[in-house]
Each structure stands twice: as C-alpha cells, then as structure tokens.
C-alpha cells in the first residue's frame, strides 16, 4: 500500500521532542489517518547522539530514519534529501521536527490538496507556553516547565487542548499574512518544480530558507495558497536556532542574508489565499 502523504521531518539533538512529534502523527492521535495513509521520513542532521530506529518506533506509524554523519550546519541539504525519499503524491515538510501536530492536521492537508490542482497548503505556527518562546525562554521557560504544561492538559489524551496552552508565533496574525509555515505542504510535483530548498541558505538553522521556499511556492504560476484554520503545529522548546533565540540579532542577520540572496526585503506573503476551516470543511475565498 502506497502512502497518500509523506511527512518529512528534520531533527537535530531533540530526541525527546521528536518522539512526542511522532506520537502526535500516529494513527491513535490523528483523526482520519489510519495506518498506511501517511509515511514519516525523519532526517537527523548530524546530532551528537542521533536517535535510533527503536527510539522512534511509533505504533501504527511508518517511520524511516536517515541519520547523517558530518552534516552541515544548515538543514537545507537534509530537507531536500528527505523530499527526494518521499513516495507519496503529497508532501509536507517540517523544517523543525520539534513541533507537535494538532489531531486533524494530516487529514486537513489531504482534503485541502483536493481543492485545487496546484495547492500551496500552509498551517499556522504556534508555540507552547503563554508567550512566544523567543520571550519565554528568557524568563525561565524550559523543558521542565514545558513537561509540566503538557501534563496539566493531560496531553496527549486530547490534542486540541494544545491550543489552550499555546500562542501564535511572532509575525503570524491569524488569519492574516504569513511569513512561513513550519509544515508546508504541496503536491510532490510542485516541490520538484521549485527545486526544493535554496542551498545558498547555508547557516545554522537554515536562516530564511523556510520563508524563502514559501514565497517561491506562492509565486509559481497558477498556484493557490490555502491556509489551514483550526489546525496547526505547536513548537516545543529545545534550544532552537531561531524559535528559542534570546538574542534578537539573529533575526536581523536572517533578514540581511535574505536580502543578499534575493535582492529584496524579507516580508510576509500578502496573497490573501483561501482559508480552509478544517473542522467544518468550509472554504473562505476573498
């Protein structure tokens, strides 16, 4: 049985968070996603102690692990490698594997992909905690605090309660313009058409590689941006390059690098797109 959707996850030194992410993608958690409907391709980008297949084994979930030795600082080569391994006609890519999925996300991707011949499907990014983690980590928010937060909602018994204890990422004003989507989803043919992620974003964390691929996808001819409402990915704290950065100079460097490569300022995609309500199936078109 061939999968309907491939999920590509890139990780670095985050085994505990990755295991939770995989739990959130398992058939027992995802609604309308029985065993065999999706495959998960994990590319570990040179972790000092990479995860093992046994650590990532998740009941009912088809998980393939590729552990890279001597990987570059940027996740871009790992992302493109993972996309190349995908077997399904629809591919969603997690540039940061430390992000939990809400319970209807995978099914929402597949339903949204049927709405247009060339869909660019974007879910919104959330952070666990009462503030975006750029701020909360400076105030002491850490993995211990996060474990207590998840225990307080009895996660994973009801995955939608994640929205009670999370906030939108800075720069995301639902349902307004989006700078990026952590788990961008498109038909495999569109990933091939844009050539994957830009190799010139070679620094730690990939710099602006993720906003860049989102902009380029939305700029392809005849594509339709579809934003997912009432589902999303929720970031776990793990010492990430940008999401958990306490020095805001990193964002300035990211913008400068983007300007050098693309010769234009980094800005949100302002195409209104369609808003697809994953709970009701309604499509709102401007």
C-alpha positions, 0 to 999 in steps of 0.5 A: 500500500502506497502512502497518500502523504509523506511527512518529512521531518528534520531533527537535530539533538531533540530526541525527546521532542521528536518522539512526542512529534511522532506520537502526535502523527500516529494513527491513535492521535490523528483523526482520519489517518489510519495506518498506511495513509501517511509515511514519516521520513525523519532526517537527523542532521548530524546530532551528537547522539542521533536517535535510533530506529527503536527510539522512534518506533511509533505504533501504527506509524511508518517511520524511516530514519536517515541519520547523517554523519558530518552534516552541515550546519544548515538543514537545507541539504537534509530537507531536500534529501528527505523530499527526494525519499518521499513516495507519496503524491503529497508532501509536507515538510517540517523544517523543525521536527520539534513541533507537535501536530494538532489531531486533524492536521494530516487529514486537513492537508489531504482534503485541502490538496483536493481543492485545487490542482496546484495547492500551496497548503500552509498551517499556522505556527504556534508555540507552547507556553503563554508567550512566544518562546523567543520571550519565554525562554528568557524568563525561565521557560524550559523543558521542565516547565514545558513537561509540566504544561503538557501534563496539566492538559493531560496531553496527549489524551486530547490534542486540541487542548494544545491550543489552550496552552499555546500562542501564535508565533511572532509575525503570524496574525491569524488569519492574516499574512504569513511569513512561513509555515513550519509544515508546508505542504504541496503536491510532490510535483510542485516541490520538484518544480521549485527545486526544493530548498535554496542551498545558498541558505547555508547557516545554522538553522537554515536562516530564511530558507523556510520563508524563502521556499514559501514565497517561491511556492506562492509565486509559481504560476497558477498556484493557490495558497490555502491556509489551514484554520483550526489546525496547526503545529505547536513548537516545543522548546529545545534550544532552537536556532531561531524559535528559542533565540534570546538574542534578537540579532539573529533575526536581523542577520536572517533578514540581511542574508535574505536580502543578499540572496534575493535582492529584496526585503524579507516580508510576509506573503500578502496573497490573501489565499483561501482559508480552509476551516478544517473542522467544518470543511468550509472554504473562505475565498476573498 
